[in-house]
Amino acid sequence: MKPDRLRTLIRSRASRRLRVVASVCAGLIALNALLYALIVAPAAARLAENRQRYAEFKKEYAEAVLFQKQKQVVAGIISDIPRQKDVPLLIKELVQASRRLDLSVDAVNSDIPQPGSGGLTMLTFTFPASGSYPDVKRFIYEVETSTRLVGIQDLKLASDKGRVKLQMKLVTYIRGD
């Protein structure tokens, strides 16, 4: 190309339009970059931060709900713990359950209560009974699955003339109030 022709082409209307379009595009690109830097990027960061906070709040809420449920369960367990005055009723229920299963019961002996923590006292008592093996087995099962808070601490079985002698040491906690 000759220099005159180049100058003419540069000065032509089409090239001016092209420069204007290129300038407008460059301006729009710069404006787009500016808007992204000032609006979109901070909003994306805030969105990520808010999602993180939402997840933390959701976790705290789930823990609070679980705590409330556990608090109710513990309150129910505490209310099920017998008082000192309820122990004879507990022993009577155990004697009645054993007799219902055709077991004969000897004298029930309790140990001196041992103070525990949290206002609870551990009470152990021996429960001697005798009867057929299936009846003894059912009685042990009833004690283990009882809704009462009674546990078997020690269990001894002996046989005498076709009858099974059961010597059970049971443990429970009693409230001091």
Backbone as JSON Lines, residues from 0, in Angstrom:
{"i":0,"aa":"M","n":[0.81,-1.17,0.0],"ca":[0.0,0.0,0.0],"c":[0.86,1.25,0.0]}
{"i":1,"aa":"K","n":[0.33,2.19,-0.7],"ca":[1.05,3.46,-0.79],"c":[0.69,4.31,0.42]}
{"i":2,"aa":"P","n":[1.59,5.21,0.79],"ca":[1.33,6.04,1.96],"c":[0.09,6.91,1.79]}
{"i":3,"aa":"D","n":[-0.2,7.39,0.61],"ca":[-1.39,8.22,0.42],"c":[-2.66,7.41,0.63]}
{"i":4,"aa":"R","n":[-2.6,6.29,0.09],"ca":[-3.77,5.42,0.25],"c":[-4.0,5.06,1.72]}
{"i":5,"aa":"L","n":[-2.94,4.84,2.44],"ca":[-3.01,4.51,3.87],"c":[-3.59,5.69,4.64]}
{"i":6,"aa":"R","n":[-3.14,6.89,4.32],"ca":[-3.66,8.08,4.99],"c":[-5.15,8.23,4.69]}
{"i":7,"aa":"T","n":[-5.52,7.98,3.48],"ca":[-6.92,8.1,3.09],"c":[-7.76,7.06,3.83]}
{"i":8,"aa":"L","n":[-7.24,5.9,3.93],"ca":[-7.96,4.83,4.62],"c":[-8.1,5.16,6.11]}
{"i":9,"aa":"I","n":[-7.04,5.71,6.7],"ca":[-7.08,6.05,8.1],"c":[-8.09,7.17,8.35]}
{"i":10,"aa":"R","n":[-8.15,8.11,7.42],"ca":[-9.04,9.25,7.59],"c":[-10.46,8.96,7.13]}
{"i":11,"aa":"S","n":[-10.71,7.84,6.58],"ca":[-12.03,7.54,6.03],"c":[-13.07,7.37,7.14]}
{"i":12,"aa":"R","n":[-14.3,7.47,6.75],"ca":[-15.4,7.35,7.67],"c":[-15.49,5.95,8.29]}
{"i":13,"aa":"A","n":[-15.26,4.97,7.54],"ca":[-15.35,3.59,8.01],"c":[-14.32,3.35,9.1]}
{"i":14,"aa":"S","n":[-13.13,3.86,8.91],"ca":[-12.11,3.64,9.94],"c":[-12.45,4.42,11.2]}
{"i":15,"aa":"R","n":[-13.02,5.64,11.04],"ca":[-13.45,6.37,12.23],"c":[-14.52,5.59,12.98]}
{"i":16,"aa":"R","n":[-15.45,5.05,12.25],"ca":[-16.48,4.23,12.89],"c":[-15.87,3.03,13.61]}
{"i":17,"aa":"L","n":[-14.92,2.43,12.96],"ca":[-14.24,1.29,13.57],"c":[-13.53,1.7,14.85]}
{"i":18,"aa":"R","n":[-12.87,2.87,14.83],"ca":[-12.21,3.36,16.04],"c":[-13.24,3.66,17.13]}
{"i":19,"aa":"V","n":[-14.36,4.25,16.73],"ca":[-15.4,4.56,17.71],"c":[-15.95,3.27,18.31]}
{"i":20,"aa":"V","n":[-16.21,2.29,17.48],"ca":[-16.73,1.01,17.96],"c":[-15.69,0.35,18.86]}
{"i":21,"aa":"A","n":[-14.43,0.4,18.49],"ca":[-13.37,-0.19,19.3],"c":[-13.26,0.56,20.63]}
{"i":22,"aa":"S","n":[-13.37,1.87,20.57],"ca":[-13.32,2.67,21.81],"c":[-14.5,2.35,22.71]}
{"i":23,"aa":"V","n":[-15.69,2.26,22.12],"ca":[-16.88,1.92,22.91],"c":[-16.73,0.53,23.53]}
{"i":24,"aa":"C","n":[-16.25,-0.43,22.74],"ca":[-16.05,-1.8,23.26],"c":[-15.02,-1.8,24.39]}
{"i":25,"aa":"A","n":[-13.93,-1.06,24.2],"ca":[-12.91,-0.99,25.25],"c":[-13.5,-0.33,26.5]}
{"i":26,"aa":"G","n":[-14.3,0.7,26.31],"ca":[-14.94,1.37,27.45],"c":[-15.9,0.42,28.15]}
{"i":27,"aa":"L","n":[-16.69,-0.33,27.39],"ca":[-17.62,-1.3,27.99],"c":[-16.88,-2.4,28.73]}
{"i":28,"aa":"I","n":[-15.79,-2.86,28.19],"ca":[-14.98,-3.88,28.86],"c":[-14.42,-3.31,30.16]}
{"i":29,"aa":"A","n":[-13.93,-2.08,30.1],"ca":[-13.39,-1.44,31.32],"c":[-14.51,-1.25,32.35]}
{"i":30,"aa":"L","n":[-15.7,-0.81,31.88],"ca":[-16.84,-0.63,32.77],"c":[-17.27,-1.96,33.38]}
{"i":31,"aa":"N","n":[-17.27,-3.01,32.56],"ca":[-17.62,-4.35,33.03],"c":[-16.63,-4.82,34.11]}
{"i":32,"aa":"A","n":[-15.34,-4.6,33.87],"ca":[-14.32,-4.98,34.85],"c":[-14.49,-4.18,36.13]}
{"i":33,"aa":"L","n":[-14.78,-2.87,35.99],"ca":[-14.99,-2.02,37.14],"c":[-16.22,-2.48,37.95]}
{"i":34,"aa":"L","n":[-17.34,-2.76,37.27],"ca":[-18.55,-3.24,37.95],"c":[-18.29,-4.59,38.65]}
{"i":35,"aa":"Y","n":[-17.56,-5.47,37.99],"ca":[-17.23,-6.75,38.6],"c":[-16.41,-6.55,39.87]}
{"i":36,"aa":"A","n":[-15.42,-5.68,39.79],"ca":[-14.54,-5.45,40.93],"c":[-15.27,-4.76,42.08]}
{"i":37,"aa":"L","n":[-16.21,-3.86,41.76],"ca":[-16.87,-3.09,42.8],"c":[-18.15,-3.74,43.33]}
{"i":38,"aa":"I","n":[-18.85,-4.52,42.5],"ca":[-20.16,-5.03,42.92],"c":[-20.19,-6.56,43.0]}
{"i":39,"aa":"V","n":[-19.82,-7.23,41.93],"ca":[-19.99,-8.68,41.85],"c":[-19.03,-9.42,42.79]}
{"i":40,"aa":"A","n":[-17.77,-9.09,42.79],"ca":[-16.8,-9.81,43.62],"c":[-17.12,-9.66,45.11]}
{"i":41,"aa":"P","n":[-17.39,-8.43,45.61],"ca":[-17.76,-8.34,47.03],"c":[-19.06,-9.08,47.35]}
{"i":42,"aa":"A","n":[-20.02,-9.05,46.44],"ca":[-21.29,-9.75,46.68],"c":[-21.05,-11.26,46.75]}
{"i":43,"aa":"A","n":[-20.18,-11.77,45.9],"ca":[-19.88,-13.2,45.93],"c":[-19.19,-13.57,47.24]}
{"i":44,"aa":"A","n":[-18.31,-12.7,47.71],"ca":[-17.64,-12.97,48.99],"c":[-18.65,-12.94,50.14]}
{"i":45,"aa":"R","n":[-19.57,-11.95,50.11],"ca":[-20.6,-11.88,51.15],"c":[-21.51,-13.11,51.1]}
{"i":46,"aa":"L","n":[-21.83,-13.55,49.89],"ca":[-22.67,-14.75,49.73],"c":[-21.98,-15.97,50.35]}
{"i":47,"aa":"A","n":[-20.71,-16.15,50.08],"ca":[-19.97,-17.29,50.65],"c":[-19.92,-17.17,52.17]}
{"i":48,"aa":"E","n":[-19.69,-15.96,52.68],"ca":[-19.65,-15.74,54.14],"c":[-21.02,-16.01,54.76]}
{"i":49,"aa":"N","n":[-22.09,-15.55,54.11],"ca":[-23.44,-15.77,54.64],"c":[-23.81,-17.25,54.61]}
{"i":50,"aa":"R","n":[-23.38,-17.95,53.59],"ca":[-23.64,-19.41,53.54],"c":[-22.92,-20.11,54.68]}
{"i":51,"aa":"Q","n":[-21.69,-19.67,54.98],"ca":[-20.93,-20.25,56.08],"c":[-21.63,-19.98,57.4]}
{"i":52,"aa":"R","n":[-22.09,-18.75,57.61],"ca":[-22.79,-18.4,58.84],"c":[-24.1,-19.17,58.95]}
{"i":53,"aa":"Y","n":[-24.8,-19.33,57.82],"ca":[-26.06,-20.09,57.83],"c":[-25.8,-21.53,58.25]}
{"i":54,"aa":"A","n":[-24.74,-22.13,57.72],"ca":[-24.4,-23.5,58.1],"c":[-24.07,-23.59,59.59]}
{"i":55,"aa":"E","n":[-23.36,-22.58,60.12],"ca":[-23.04,-22.58,61.55],"c":[-24.31,-22.42,62.4]}
{"i":56,"aa":"F","n":[-25.21,-21.53,61.98],"ca":[-26.47,-21.34,62.71],"c":[-27.31,-22.61,62.67]}
{"i":57,"aa":"K","n":[-27.33,-23.24,61.53],"ca":[-28.09,-24.48,61.38],"c":[-27.54,-25.56,62.32]}
{"i":58,"aa":"K","n":[-26.21,-25.65,62.4],"ca":[-25.57,-26.62,63.28],"c":[-25.88,-26.3,64.75]}
{"i":59,"aa":"E","n":[-25.79,-25.01,65.12],"ca":[-26.1,-24.61,66.5],"c":[-27.56,-24.92,66.84]}
{"i":60,"aa":"Y","n":[-28.45,-24.68,65.9],"ca":[-29.86,-24.96,66.13],"c":[-30.08,-26.46,66.35]}
{"i":61,"aa":"A","n":[-29.45,-27.28,65.52],"ca":[-29.58,-28.74,65.66],"c":[-29.05,-29.19,67.02]}
{"i":62,"aa":"E","n":[-27.93,-28.6,67.46],"ca":[-27.38,-28.95,68.76],"c":[-28.32,-28.51,69.89]}
{"i":63,"aa":"A","n":[-28.94,-27.34,69.73],"ca":[-29.87,-26.85,70.75],"c":[-31.1,-27.75,70.85]}
{"i":64,"aa":"V","n":[-31.61,-28.19,69.7],"ca":[-32.76,-29.09,69.69],"c":[-32.38,-30.42,70.34]}
{"i":65,"aa":"L","n":[-31.21,-30.94,70.0],"ca":[-30.74,-32.19,70.6],"c":[-30.57,-32.03,72.11]}
{"i":66,"aa":"F","n":[-30.02,-30.89,72.54],"ca":[-29.85,-30.64,73.96],"c":[-31.2,-30.64,74.67]}
{"i":67,"aa":"Q","n":[-32.2,-30.0,74.09],"ca":[-33.53,-29.95,74.71],"c":[-34.12,-31.35,74.83]}
{"i":68,"aa":"K","n":[-33.95,-32.16,73.79],"ca":[-34.46,-33.53,73.84],"c":[-33.74,-34.33,74.93]}
{"i":69,"aa":"Q","n":[-32.42,-34.18,74.99],"ca":[-31.65,-34.9,76.01],"c":[-32.01,-34.42,77.4]}
{"i":70,"aa":"K","n":[-32.28,-33.14,77.53],"ca":[-32.67,-32.58,78.81],"c":[-33.99,-33.2,79.28]}
{"i":71,"aa":"Q","n":[-34.93,-33.39,78.35],"ca":[-36.2,-34.02,78.69],"c":[-36.0,-35.48,79.09]}
{"i":72,"aa":"V","n":[-35.12,-36.17,78.37],"ca":[-34.85,-37.57,78.69],"c":[-34.23,-37.69,80.08]}
{"i":73,"aa":"V","n":[-33.25,-36.83,80.36],"ca":[-32.6,-36.87,81.68],"c":[-33.6,-36.53,82.78]}
{"i":74,"aa":"A","n":[-34.45,-35.55,82.52],"ca":[-35.47,-35.2,83.52],"c":[-36.4,-36.39,83.76]}
{"i":75,"aa":"G","n":[-36.73,-37.12,82.7],"ca":[-37.57,-38.32,82.85],"c":[-36.87,-39.41,83.64]}
{"i":76,"aa":"I","n":[-35.58,-39.58,83.39],"ca":[-34.81,-40.59,84.13],"c":[-34.73,-40.21,85.6]}
{"i":77,"aa":"I","n":[-34.46,-38.94,85.85],"ca":[-34.35,-38.5,87.25],"c":[-35.68,-38.67,87.97]}
{"i":78,"aa":"S","n":[-36.78,-38.39,87.27],"ca":[-38.08,-38.55,87.94],"c":[-38.41,-40.02,88.19]}
{"i":79,"aa":"D","n":[-37.79,-40.93,87.4],"ca":[-38.01,-42.36,87.61],"c":[-37.16,-42.95,88.73]}
{"i":80,"aa":"I","n":[-36.18,-42.21,89.2],"ca":[-35.34,-42.72,90.29],"c":[-36.17,-42.66,91.57]}
{"i":81,"aa":"P","n":[-36.27,-43.81,92.24],"ca":[-37.12,-43.83,93.44],"c":[-36.51,-43.06,94.61]}
{"i":82,"aa":"R","n":[-37.36,-42.71,95.54],"ca":[-36.92,-42.1,96.81],"c":[-36.75,-43.23,97.82]}
{"i":83,"aa":"Q","n":[-36.19,-42.9,98.95],"ca":[-36.0,-43.9,100.01],"c":[-37.32,-44.56,100.39]}
{"i":84,"aa":"K","n":[-38.38,-43.77,100.45],"ca":[-39.69,-44.3,100.84],"c":[-40.29,-45.23,99.78]}
{"i":85,"aa":"D","n":[-39.79,-45.17,98.53],"ca":[-40.31,-46.01,97.46],"c":[-39.63,-47.38,97.39]}
{"i":86,"aa":"V","n":[-38.55,-47.58,98.13],"ca":[-37.8,-48.84,98.06],"c":[-38.65,-50.03,98.51]}
{"i":87,"aa":"P","n":[-39.42,-49.95,99.59],"ca":[-40.25,-51.11,99.95],"c":[-41.25,-51.48,98.85]}
{"i":88,"aa":"L","n":[-41.77,-50.48,98.15],"ca":[-42.68,-50.75,97.04],"c":[-41.95,-51.45,95.9]}
{"i":89,"aa":"L","n":[-40.74,-51.04,95.62],"ca":[-39.93,-51.68,94.59],"c":[-39.68,-53.15,94.95]}
{"i":90,"aa":"I","n":[-39.31,-53.4,96.19],"ca":[-39.05,-54.79,96.64],"c":[-40.35,-55.59,96.57]}
{"i":91,"aa":"K","n":[-41.45,-54.99,96.96],"ca":[-42.74,-55.68,96.9],"c":[-43.09,-56.05,95.46]}
{"i":92,"aa":"E","n":[-42.84,-55.15,94.52],"ca":[-43.1,-55.46,93.11],"c":[-42.25,-56.62,92.62]}
{"i":93,"aa":"L","n":[-40.97,-56.65,93.04],"ca":[-40.09,-57.75,92.65],"c":[-40.56,-59.07,93.26]}
{"i":94,"aa":"V","n":[-41.0,-59.04,94.51],"ca":[-41.49,-60.26,95.17],"c":[-42.76,-60.74,94.46]}
{"i":95,"aa":"Q","n":[-43.65,-59.83,94.12],"ca":[-44.88,-60.21,93.42],"c":[-44.58,-60.79,92.04]}
{"i":96,"aa":"A","n":[-43.62,-60.19,91.34],"ca":[-43.24,-60.71,90.03],"c":[-42.67,-62.11,90.15]}
{"i":97,"aa":"S","n":[-41.85,-62.35,91.17],"ca":[-41.27,-63.68,91.34],"c":[-42.34,-64.7,91.72]}
{"i":98,"aa":"R","n":[-43.28,-64.32,92.56],"ca":[-44.35,-65.24,92.95],"c":[-45.28,-65.52,91.78]}
{"i":99,"aa":"R","n":[-45.5,-64.53,90.93],"ca":[-46.32,-64.73,89.74],"c":[-45.68,-65.78,88.82]}
{"i":100,"aa":"L","n":[-44.37,-65.9,88.89],"ca":[-43.64,-66.89,88.1],"c":[-43.37,-68.17,88.88]}
{"i":101,"aa":"D","n":[-44.11,-68.38,89.96],"ca":[-44.02,-69.58,90.79],"c":[-42.66,-69.75,91.46]}
{"i":102,"aa":"L","n":[-42.04,-68.67,91.84],"ca":[-40.8,-68.74,92.6],"c":[-41.12,-68.48,94.06]}
{"i":103,"aa":"S","n":[-40.38,-69.13,94.93],"ca":[-40.52,-68.84,96.36],"c":[-39.38,-67.9,96.74]}
{"i":104,"aa":"V","n":[-39.69,-66.92,97.56],"ca":[-38.73,-65.88,97.91],"c":[-38.44,-65.95,99.39]}
{"i":105,"aa":"D","n":[-37.16,-65.9,99.73],"ca":[-36.74,-65.82,101.13],"c":[-36.64,-64.34,101.51]}
{"i":106,"aa":"A","n":[-36.11,-64.06,102.66],"ca":[-36.01,-62.68,103.14],"c":[-35.08,-61.86,102.25]}
{"i":107,"aa":"V","n":[-35.53,-60.68,101.9],"ca":[-34.74,-59.75,101.1],"c":[-33.97,-58.85,102.06]}
{"i":108,"aa":"N","n":[-32.65,-58.79,101.88],"ca":[-31.8,-57.98,102.75],"c":[-31.18,-56.84,101.94]}
{"i":109,"aa":"S","n":[-31.17,-55.66,102.53],"ca":[-30.54,-54.54,101.84],"c":[-29.32,-54.08,102.62]}
{"i":110,"aa":"D","n":[-28.35,-53.56,101.89],"ca":[-27.13,-53.03,102.5],"c":[-27.39,-51.6,102.95]}
{"i":111,"aa":"I","n":[-26.47,-51.07,103.67],"ca":[-26.56,-49.67,104.08],"c":[-26.3,-48.82,102.83]}
{"i":112,"aa":"P","n":[-27.19,-47.87,102.55],"ca":[-27.01,-47.05,101.34],"c":[-25.68,-46.31,101.35]}
{"i":113,"aa":"Q","n":[-25.07,-46.25,100.17],"ca":[-23.8,-45.56,100.02],"c":[-24.04,-44.24,99.3]}
{"i":114,"aa":"P","n":[-23.67,-43.12,99.92],"ca":[-23.89,-41.82,99.27],"c":[-23.14,-41.74,97.95]}
{"i":115,"aa":"G","n":[-23.8,-41.2,96.96],"ca":[-23.19,-41.03,95.65],"c":[-23.13,-39.56,95.28]}
{"i":116,"aa":"S","n":[-22.89,-39.3,94.04],"ca":[-22.79,-37.91,93.6],"c":[-24.14,-37.43,93.05]}
{"i":117,"aa":"G","n":[-24.33,-36.14,93.05],"ca":[-25.53,-35.56,92.46],"c":[-26.78,-35.8,93.27]}
{"i":118,"aa":"G","n":[-26.65,-36.01,94.57],"ca":[-27.82,-36.22,95.4],"c":[-28.4,-37.61,95.3]}
{"i":119,"aa":"L","n":[-27.67,-38.54,94.7],"ca":[-28.12,-39.92,94.56],"c":[-27.37,-40.81,95.55]}
{"i":120,"aa":"T","n":[-28.06,-41.84,95.99],"ca":[-27.46,-42.82,96.89],"c":[-27.63,-44.19,96.28]}
{"i":121,"aa":"M","n":[-26.54,-44.97,96.26],"ca":[-26.61,-46.31,95.7],"c":[-27.08,-47.28,96.79]}
{"i":122,"aa":"L","n":[-28.07,-48.06,96.43],"ca":[-28.63,-49.04,97.37],"c":[-28.53,-50.42,96.74]}
{"i":123,"aa":"T","n":[-27.93,-51.36,97.46],"ca":[-27.86,-52.74,96.99],"c":[-28.66,-53.61,97.94]}
{"i":124,"aa":"F","n":[-29.28,-54.63,97.38],"ca":[-30.01,-55.58,98.22],"c":[-29.95,-56.96,97.58]}
{"i":125,"aa":"T","n":[-29.97,-57.98,98.44],"ca":[-29.93,-59.36,97.95],"c":[-31.35,-59.87,97.84]}
{"i":126,"aa":"F","n":[-31.56,-60.64,96.81],"ca":[-32.9,-61.16,96.52],"c":[-32.78,-62.67,96.31]}
{"i":127,"aa":"P","n":[-33.03,-63.47,97.34],"ca":[-32.95,-64.93,97.2],"c":[-34.31,-65.5,96.78]}
{"i":128,"aa":"A","n":[-34.27,-66.37,95.8],"ca":[-35.5,-67.02,95.33],"c":[-35.14,-68.41,94.84]}
{"i":129,"aa":"S","n":[-36.16,-69.25,94.69],"ca":[-35.91,-70.59,94.16],"c":[-37.15,-71.04,93.38]}
{"i":130,"aa":"G","n":[-36.91,-71.91,92.4],"ca":[-37.98,-72.43,91.57],"c":[-37.4,-73.21,90.41]}
{"i":131,"aa":"S","n":[-38.22,-73.48,89.42],"ca":[-37.73,-74.22,88.26],"c":[-36.83,-73.3,87.42]}
{"i":132,"aa":"Y","n":[-35.95,-73.94,86.65],"ca":[-35.01,-73.16,85.85],"c":[-35.72,-72.21,84.88]}
{"i":133,"aa":"P","n":[-36.74,-72.65,84.13],"ca":[-37.41,-71.72,83.21],"c":[-38.03,-70.52,83.94]}
{"i":134,"aa":"D","n":[-38.58,-70.77,85.15],"ca":[-39.18,-69.67,85.9],"c":[-38.11,-68.69,86.4]}
{"i":135,"aa":"V","n":[-36.99,-69.22,86.84],"ca":[-35.88,-68.37,87.29],"c":[-35.36,-67.54,86.11]}
{"i":136,"aa":"K","n":[-35.23,-68.2,84.98],"ca":[-34.75,-67.52,83.77],"c":[-35.7,-66.39,83.38]}
{"i":137,"aa":"R","n":[-37.02,-66.62,83.41],"ca":[-38.0,-65.58,83.09],"c":[-37.94,-64.43,84.08]}
{"i":138,"aa":"F","n":[-37.74,-64.75,85.35],"ca":[-37.65,-63.7,86.37],"c":[-36.42,-62.82,86.12]}
{"i":139,"aa":"I","n":[-35.31,-63.43,85.82],"ca":[-34.09,-62.66,85.53],"c":[-34.35,-61.75,84.32]}
{"i":140,"aa":"Y","n":[-35.01,-62.28,83.31],"ca":[-35.34,-61.48,82.12],"c":[-36.25,-60.31,82.49]}
{"i":141,"aa":"E","n":[-37.22,-60.53,83.35],"ca":[-38.13,-59.45,83.77],"c":[-37.39,-58.36,84.51]}
{"i":142,"aa":"V","n":[-36.44,-58.75,85.36],"ca":[-35.66,-57.75,86.09],"c":[-34.81,-56.95,85.12]}
{"i":143,"aa":"E","n":[-34.18,-57.64,84.17],"ca":[-33.32,-56.95,83.2],"c":[-34.09,-55.99,82.31]}
{"i":144,"aa":"T","n":[-35.32,-56.33,81.95],"ca":[-36.09,-55.51,81.02],"c":[-37.1,-54.62,81.73]}
{"i":145,"aa":"S","n":[-37.04,-54.55,83.02],"ca":[-37.96,-53.74,83.81],"c":[-37.8,-52.26,83.49]}
{"i":146,"aa":"T","n":[-38.89,-51.52,83.59],"ca":[-38.81,-50.08,83.41],"c":[-38.22,-49.4,84.63]}
{"i":147,"aa":"R","n":[-38.17,-50.13,85.73],"ca":[-37.55,-49.6,86.94],"c":[-36.04,-49.55,86.76]}
{"i":148,"aa":"L","n":[-35.41,-48.6,87.43],"ca":[-33.96,-48.49,87.35],"c":[-33.33,-49.42,88.38]}
{"i":149,"aa":"V","n":[-33.33,-50.7,88.03],"ca":[-32.75,-51.74,88.88],"c":[-31.8,-52.54,88.01]}
{"i":150,"aa":"G","n":[-30.61,-52.74,88.52],"ca":[-29.63,-53.52,87.78],"c":[-29.18,-54.73,88.58]}
{"i":151,"aa":"I","n":[-28.76,-55.74,87.87],"ca":[-28.24,-56.94,88.51],"c":[-26.74,-56.76,88.66]}
{"i":152,"aa":"Q","n":[-26.29,-56.73,89.92],"ca":[-24.87,-56.56,90.19],"c":[-24.16,-57.9,90.28]}
{"i":153,"aa":"D","n":[-24.84,-58.9,90.83],"ca":[-24.23,-60.22,91.0],"c":[-25.34,-61.25,90.92]}
{"i":154,"aa":"L","n":[-25.02,-62.41,90.38],"ca":[-26.02,-63.46,90.19],"c":[-25.36,-64.8,90.47]}
{"i":155,"aa":"K","n":[-25.97,-65.55,91.38],"ca":[-25.46,-66.89,91.7],"c":[-26.61,-67.87,91.57]}
{"i":156,"aa":"L","n":[-26.34,-69.0,90.92],"ca":[-27.33,-70.06,90.76],"c":[-26.78,-71.34,91.36]}
{"i":157,"aa":"A","n":[-27.65,-72.06,92.03],"ca":[-27.28,-73.37,92.58],"c":[-28.47,-74.3,92.38]}
{"i":158,"aa":"S","n":[-28.21,-75.58,92.34],"ca":[-29.28,-76.55,92.12],"c":[-29.42,-77.42,93.37]}
{"i":159,"aa":"D","n":[-30.68,-77.67,93.77],"ca":[-30.95,-78.5,94.94],"c":[-32.23,-79.27,94.68]}
{"i":160,"aa":"K","n":[-32.12,-80.57,94.44],"ca":[-33.26,-81.45,94.24],"c":[-34.19,-80.97,93.12]}
{"i":161,"aa":"G","n":[-33.61,-80.63,92.0],"ca":[-34.42,-80.24,90.84],"c":[-34.89,-78.81,90.87]}
{"i":162,"aa":"R","n":[-34.61,-78.1,91.93],"ca":[-34.99,-76.68,92.02],"c":[-33.72,-75.83,91.91]}
{"i":163,"aa":"V","n":[-33.87,-74.71,91.29],"ca":[-32.74,-73.79,91.14],"c":[-32.84,-72.73,92.22]}
{"i":164,"aa":"K","n":[-31.73,-72.56,92.93],"ca":[-31.68,-71.51,93.94],"c":[-30.97,-70.31,93.33]}
{"i":165,"aa":"L","n":[-31.64,-69.19,93.43],"ca":[-31.15,-67.95,92.85],"c":[-30.75,-67.0,93.97]}
{"i":166,"aa":"Q","n":[-29.56,-66.48,93.89],"ca":[-29.1,-65.46,94.83],"c":[-28.68,-64.28,93.96]}
{"i":167,"aa":"M","n":[-29.52,-63.24,93.96],"ca":[-29.29,-62.1,93.09],"c":[-28.98,-60.87,93.94]}
{"i":168,"aa":"K","n":[-27.93,-60.16,93.58],"ca":[-27.64,-58.89,94.24],"c":[-28.05,-57.79,93.26]}
{"i":169,"aa":"L","n":[-29.05,-57.02,93.67],"ca":[-29.58,-55.96,92.82],"c":[-29.09,-54.61,93.3]}
{"i":170,"aa":"V","n":[-28.99,-53.68,92.4],"ca":[-28.54,-52.35,92.73],"c":[-29.5,-51.33,92.1]}
{"i":171,"aa":"T","n":[-29.75,-50.28,92.85],"ca":[-30.56,-49.17,92.34],"c":[-30.04,-47.9,92.98]}
{"i":172,"aa":"Y","n":[-30.48,-46.79,92.48],"ca":[-30.14,-45.49,93.05],"c":[-31.4,-44.87,93.62]}
{"i":173,"aa":"I","n":[-31.24,-44.2,94.72],"ca":[-32.38,-43.51,95.32],"c":[-32.04,-42.03,95.46]}
{"i":174,"aa":"R","n":[-33.07,-41.22,95.33],"ca":[-32.89,-39.78,95.48],"c":[-32.9,-39.42,96.94]}
{"i":175,"aa":"G","n":[-32.14,-38.43,97.28],"ca":[-32.06,-38.01,98.66],"c":[-33.13,-37.01,99.07]}
{"i":176,"aa":"D","n":[-33.92,-36.5,98.09],"ca":[-34.9,-35.47,98.46],"c":[-36.19,-36.03,98.97]}
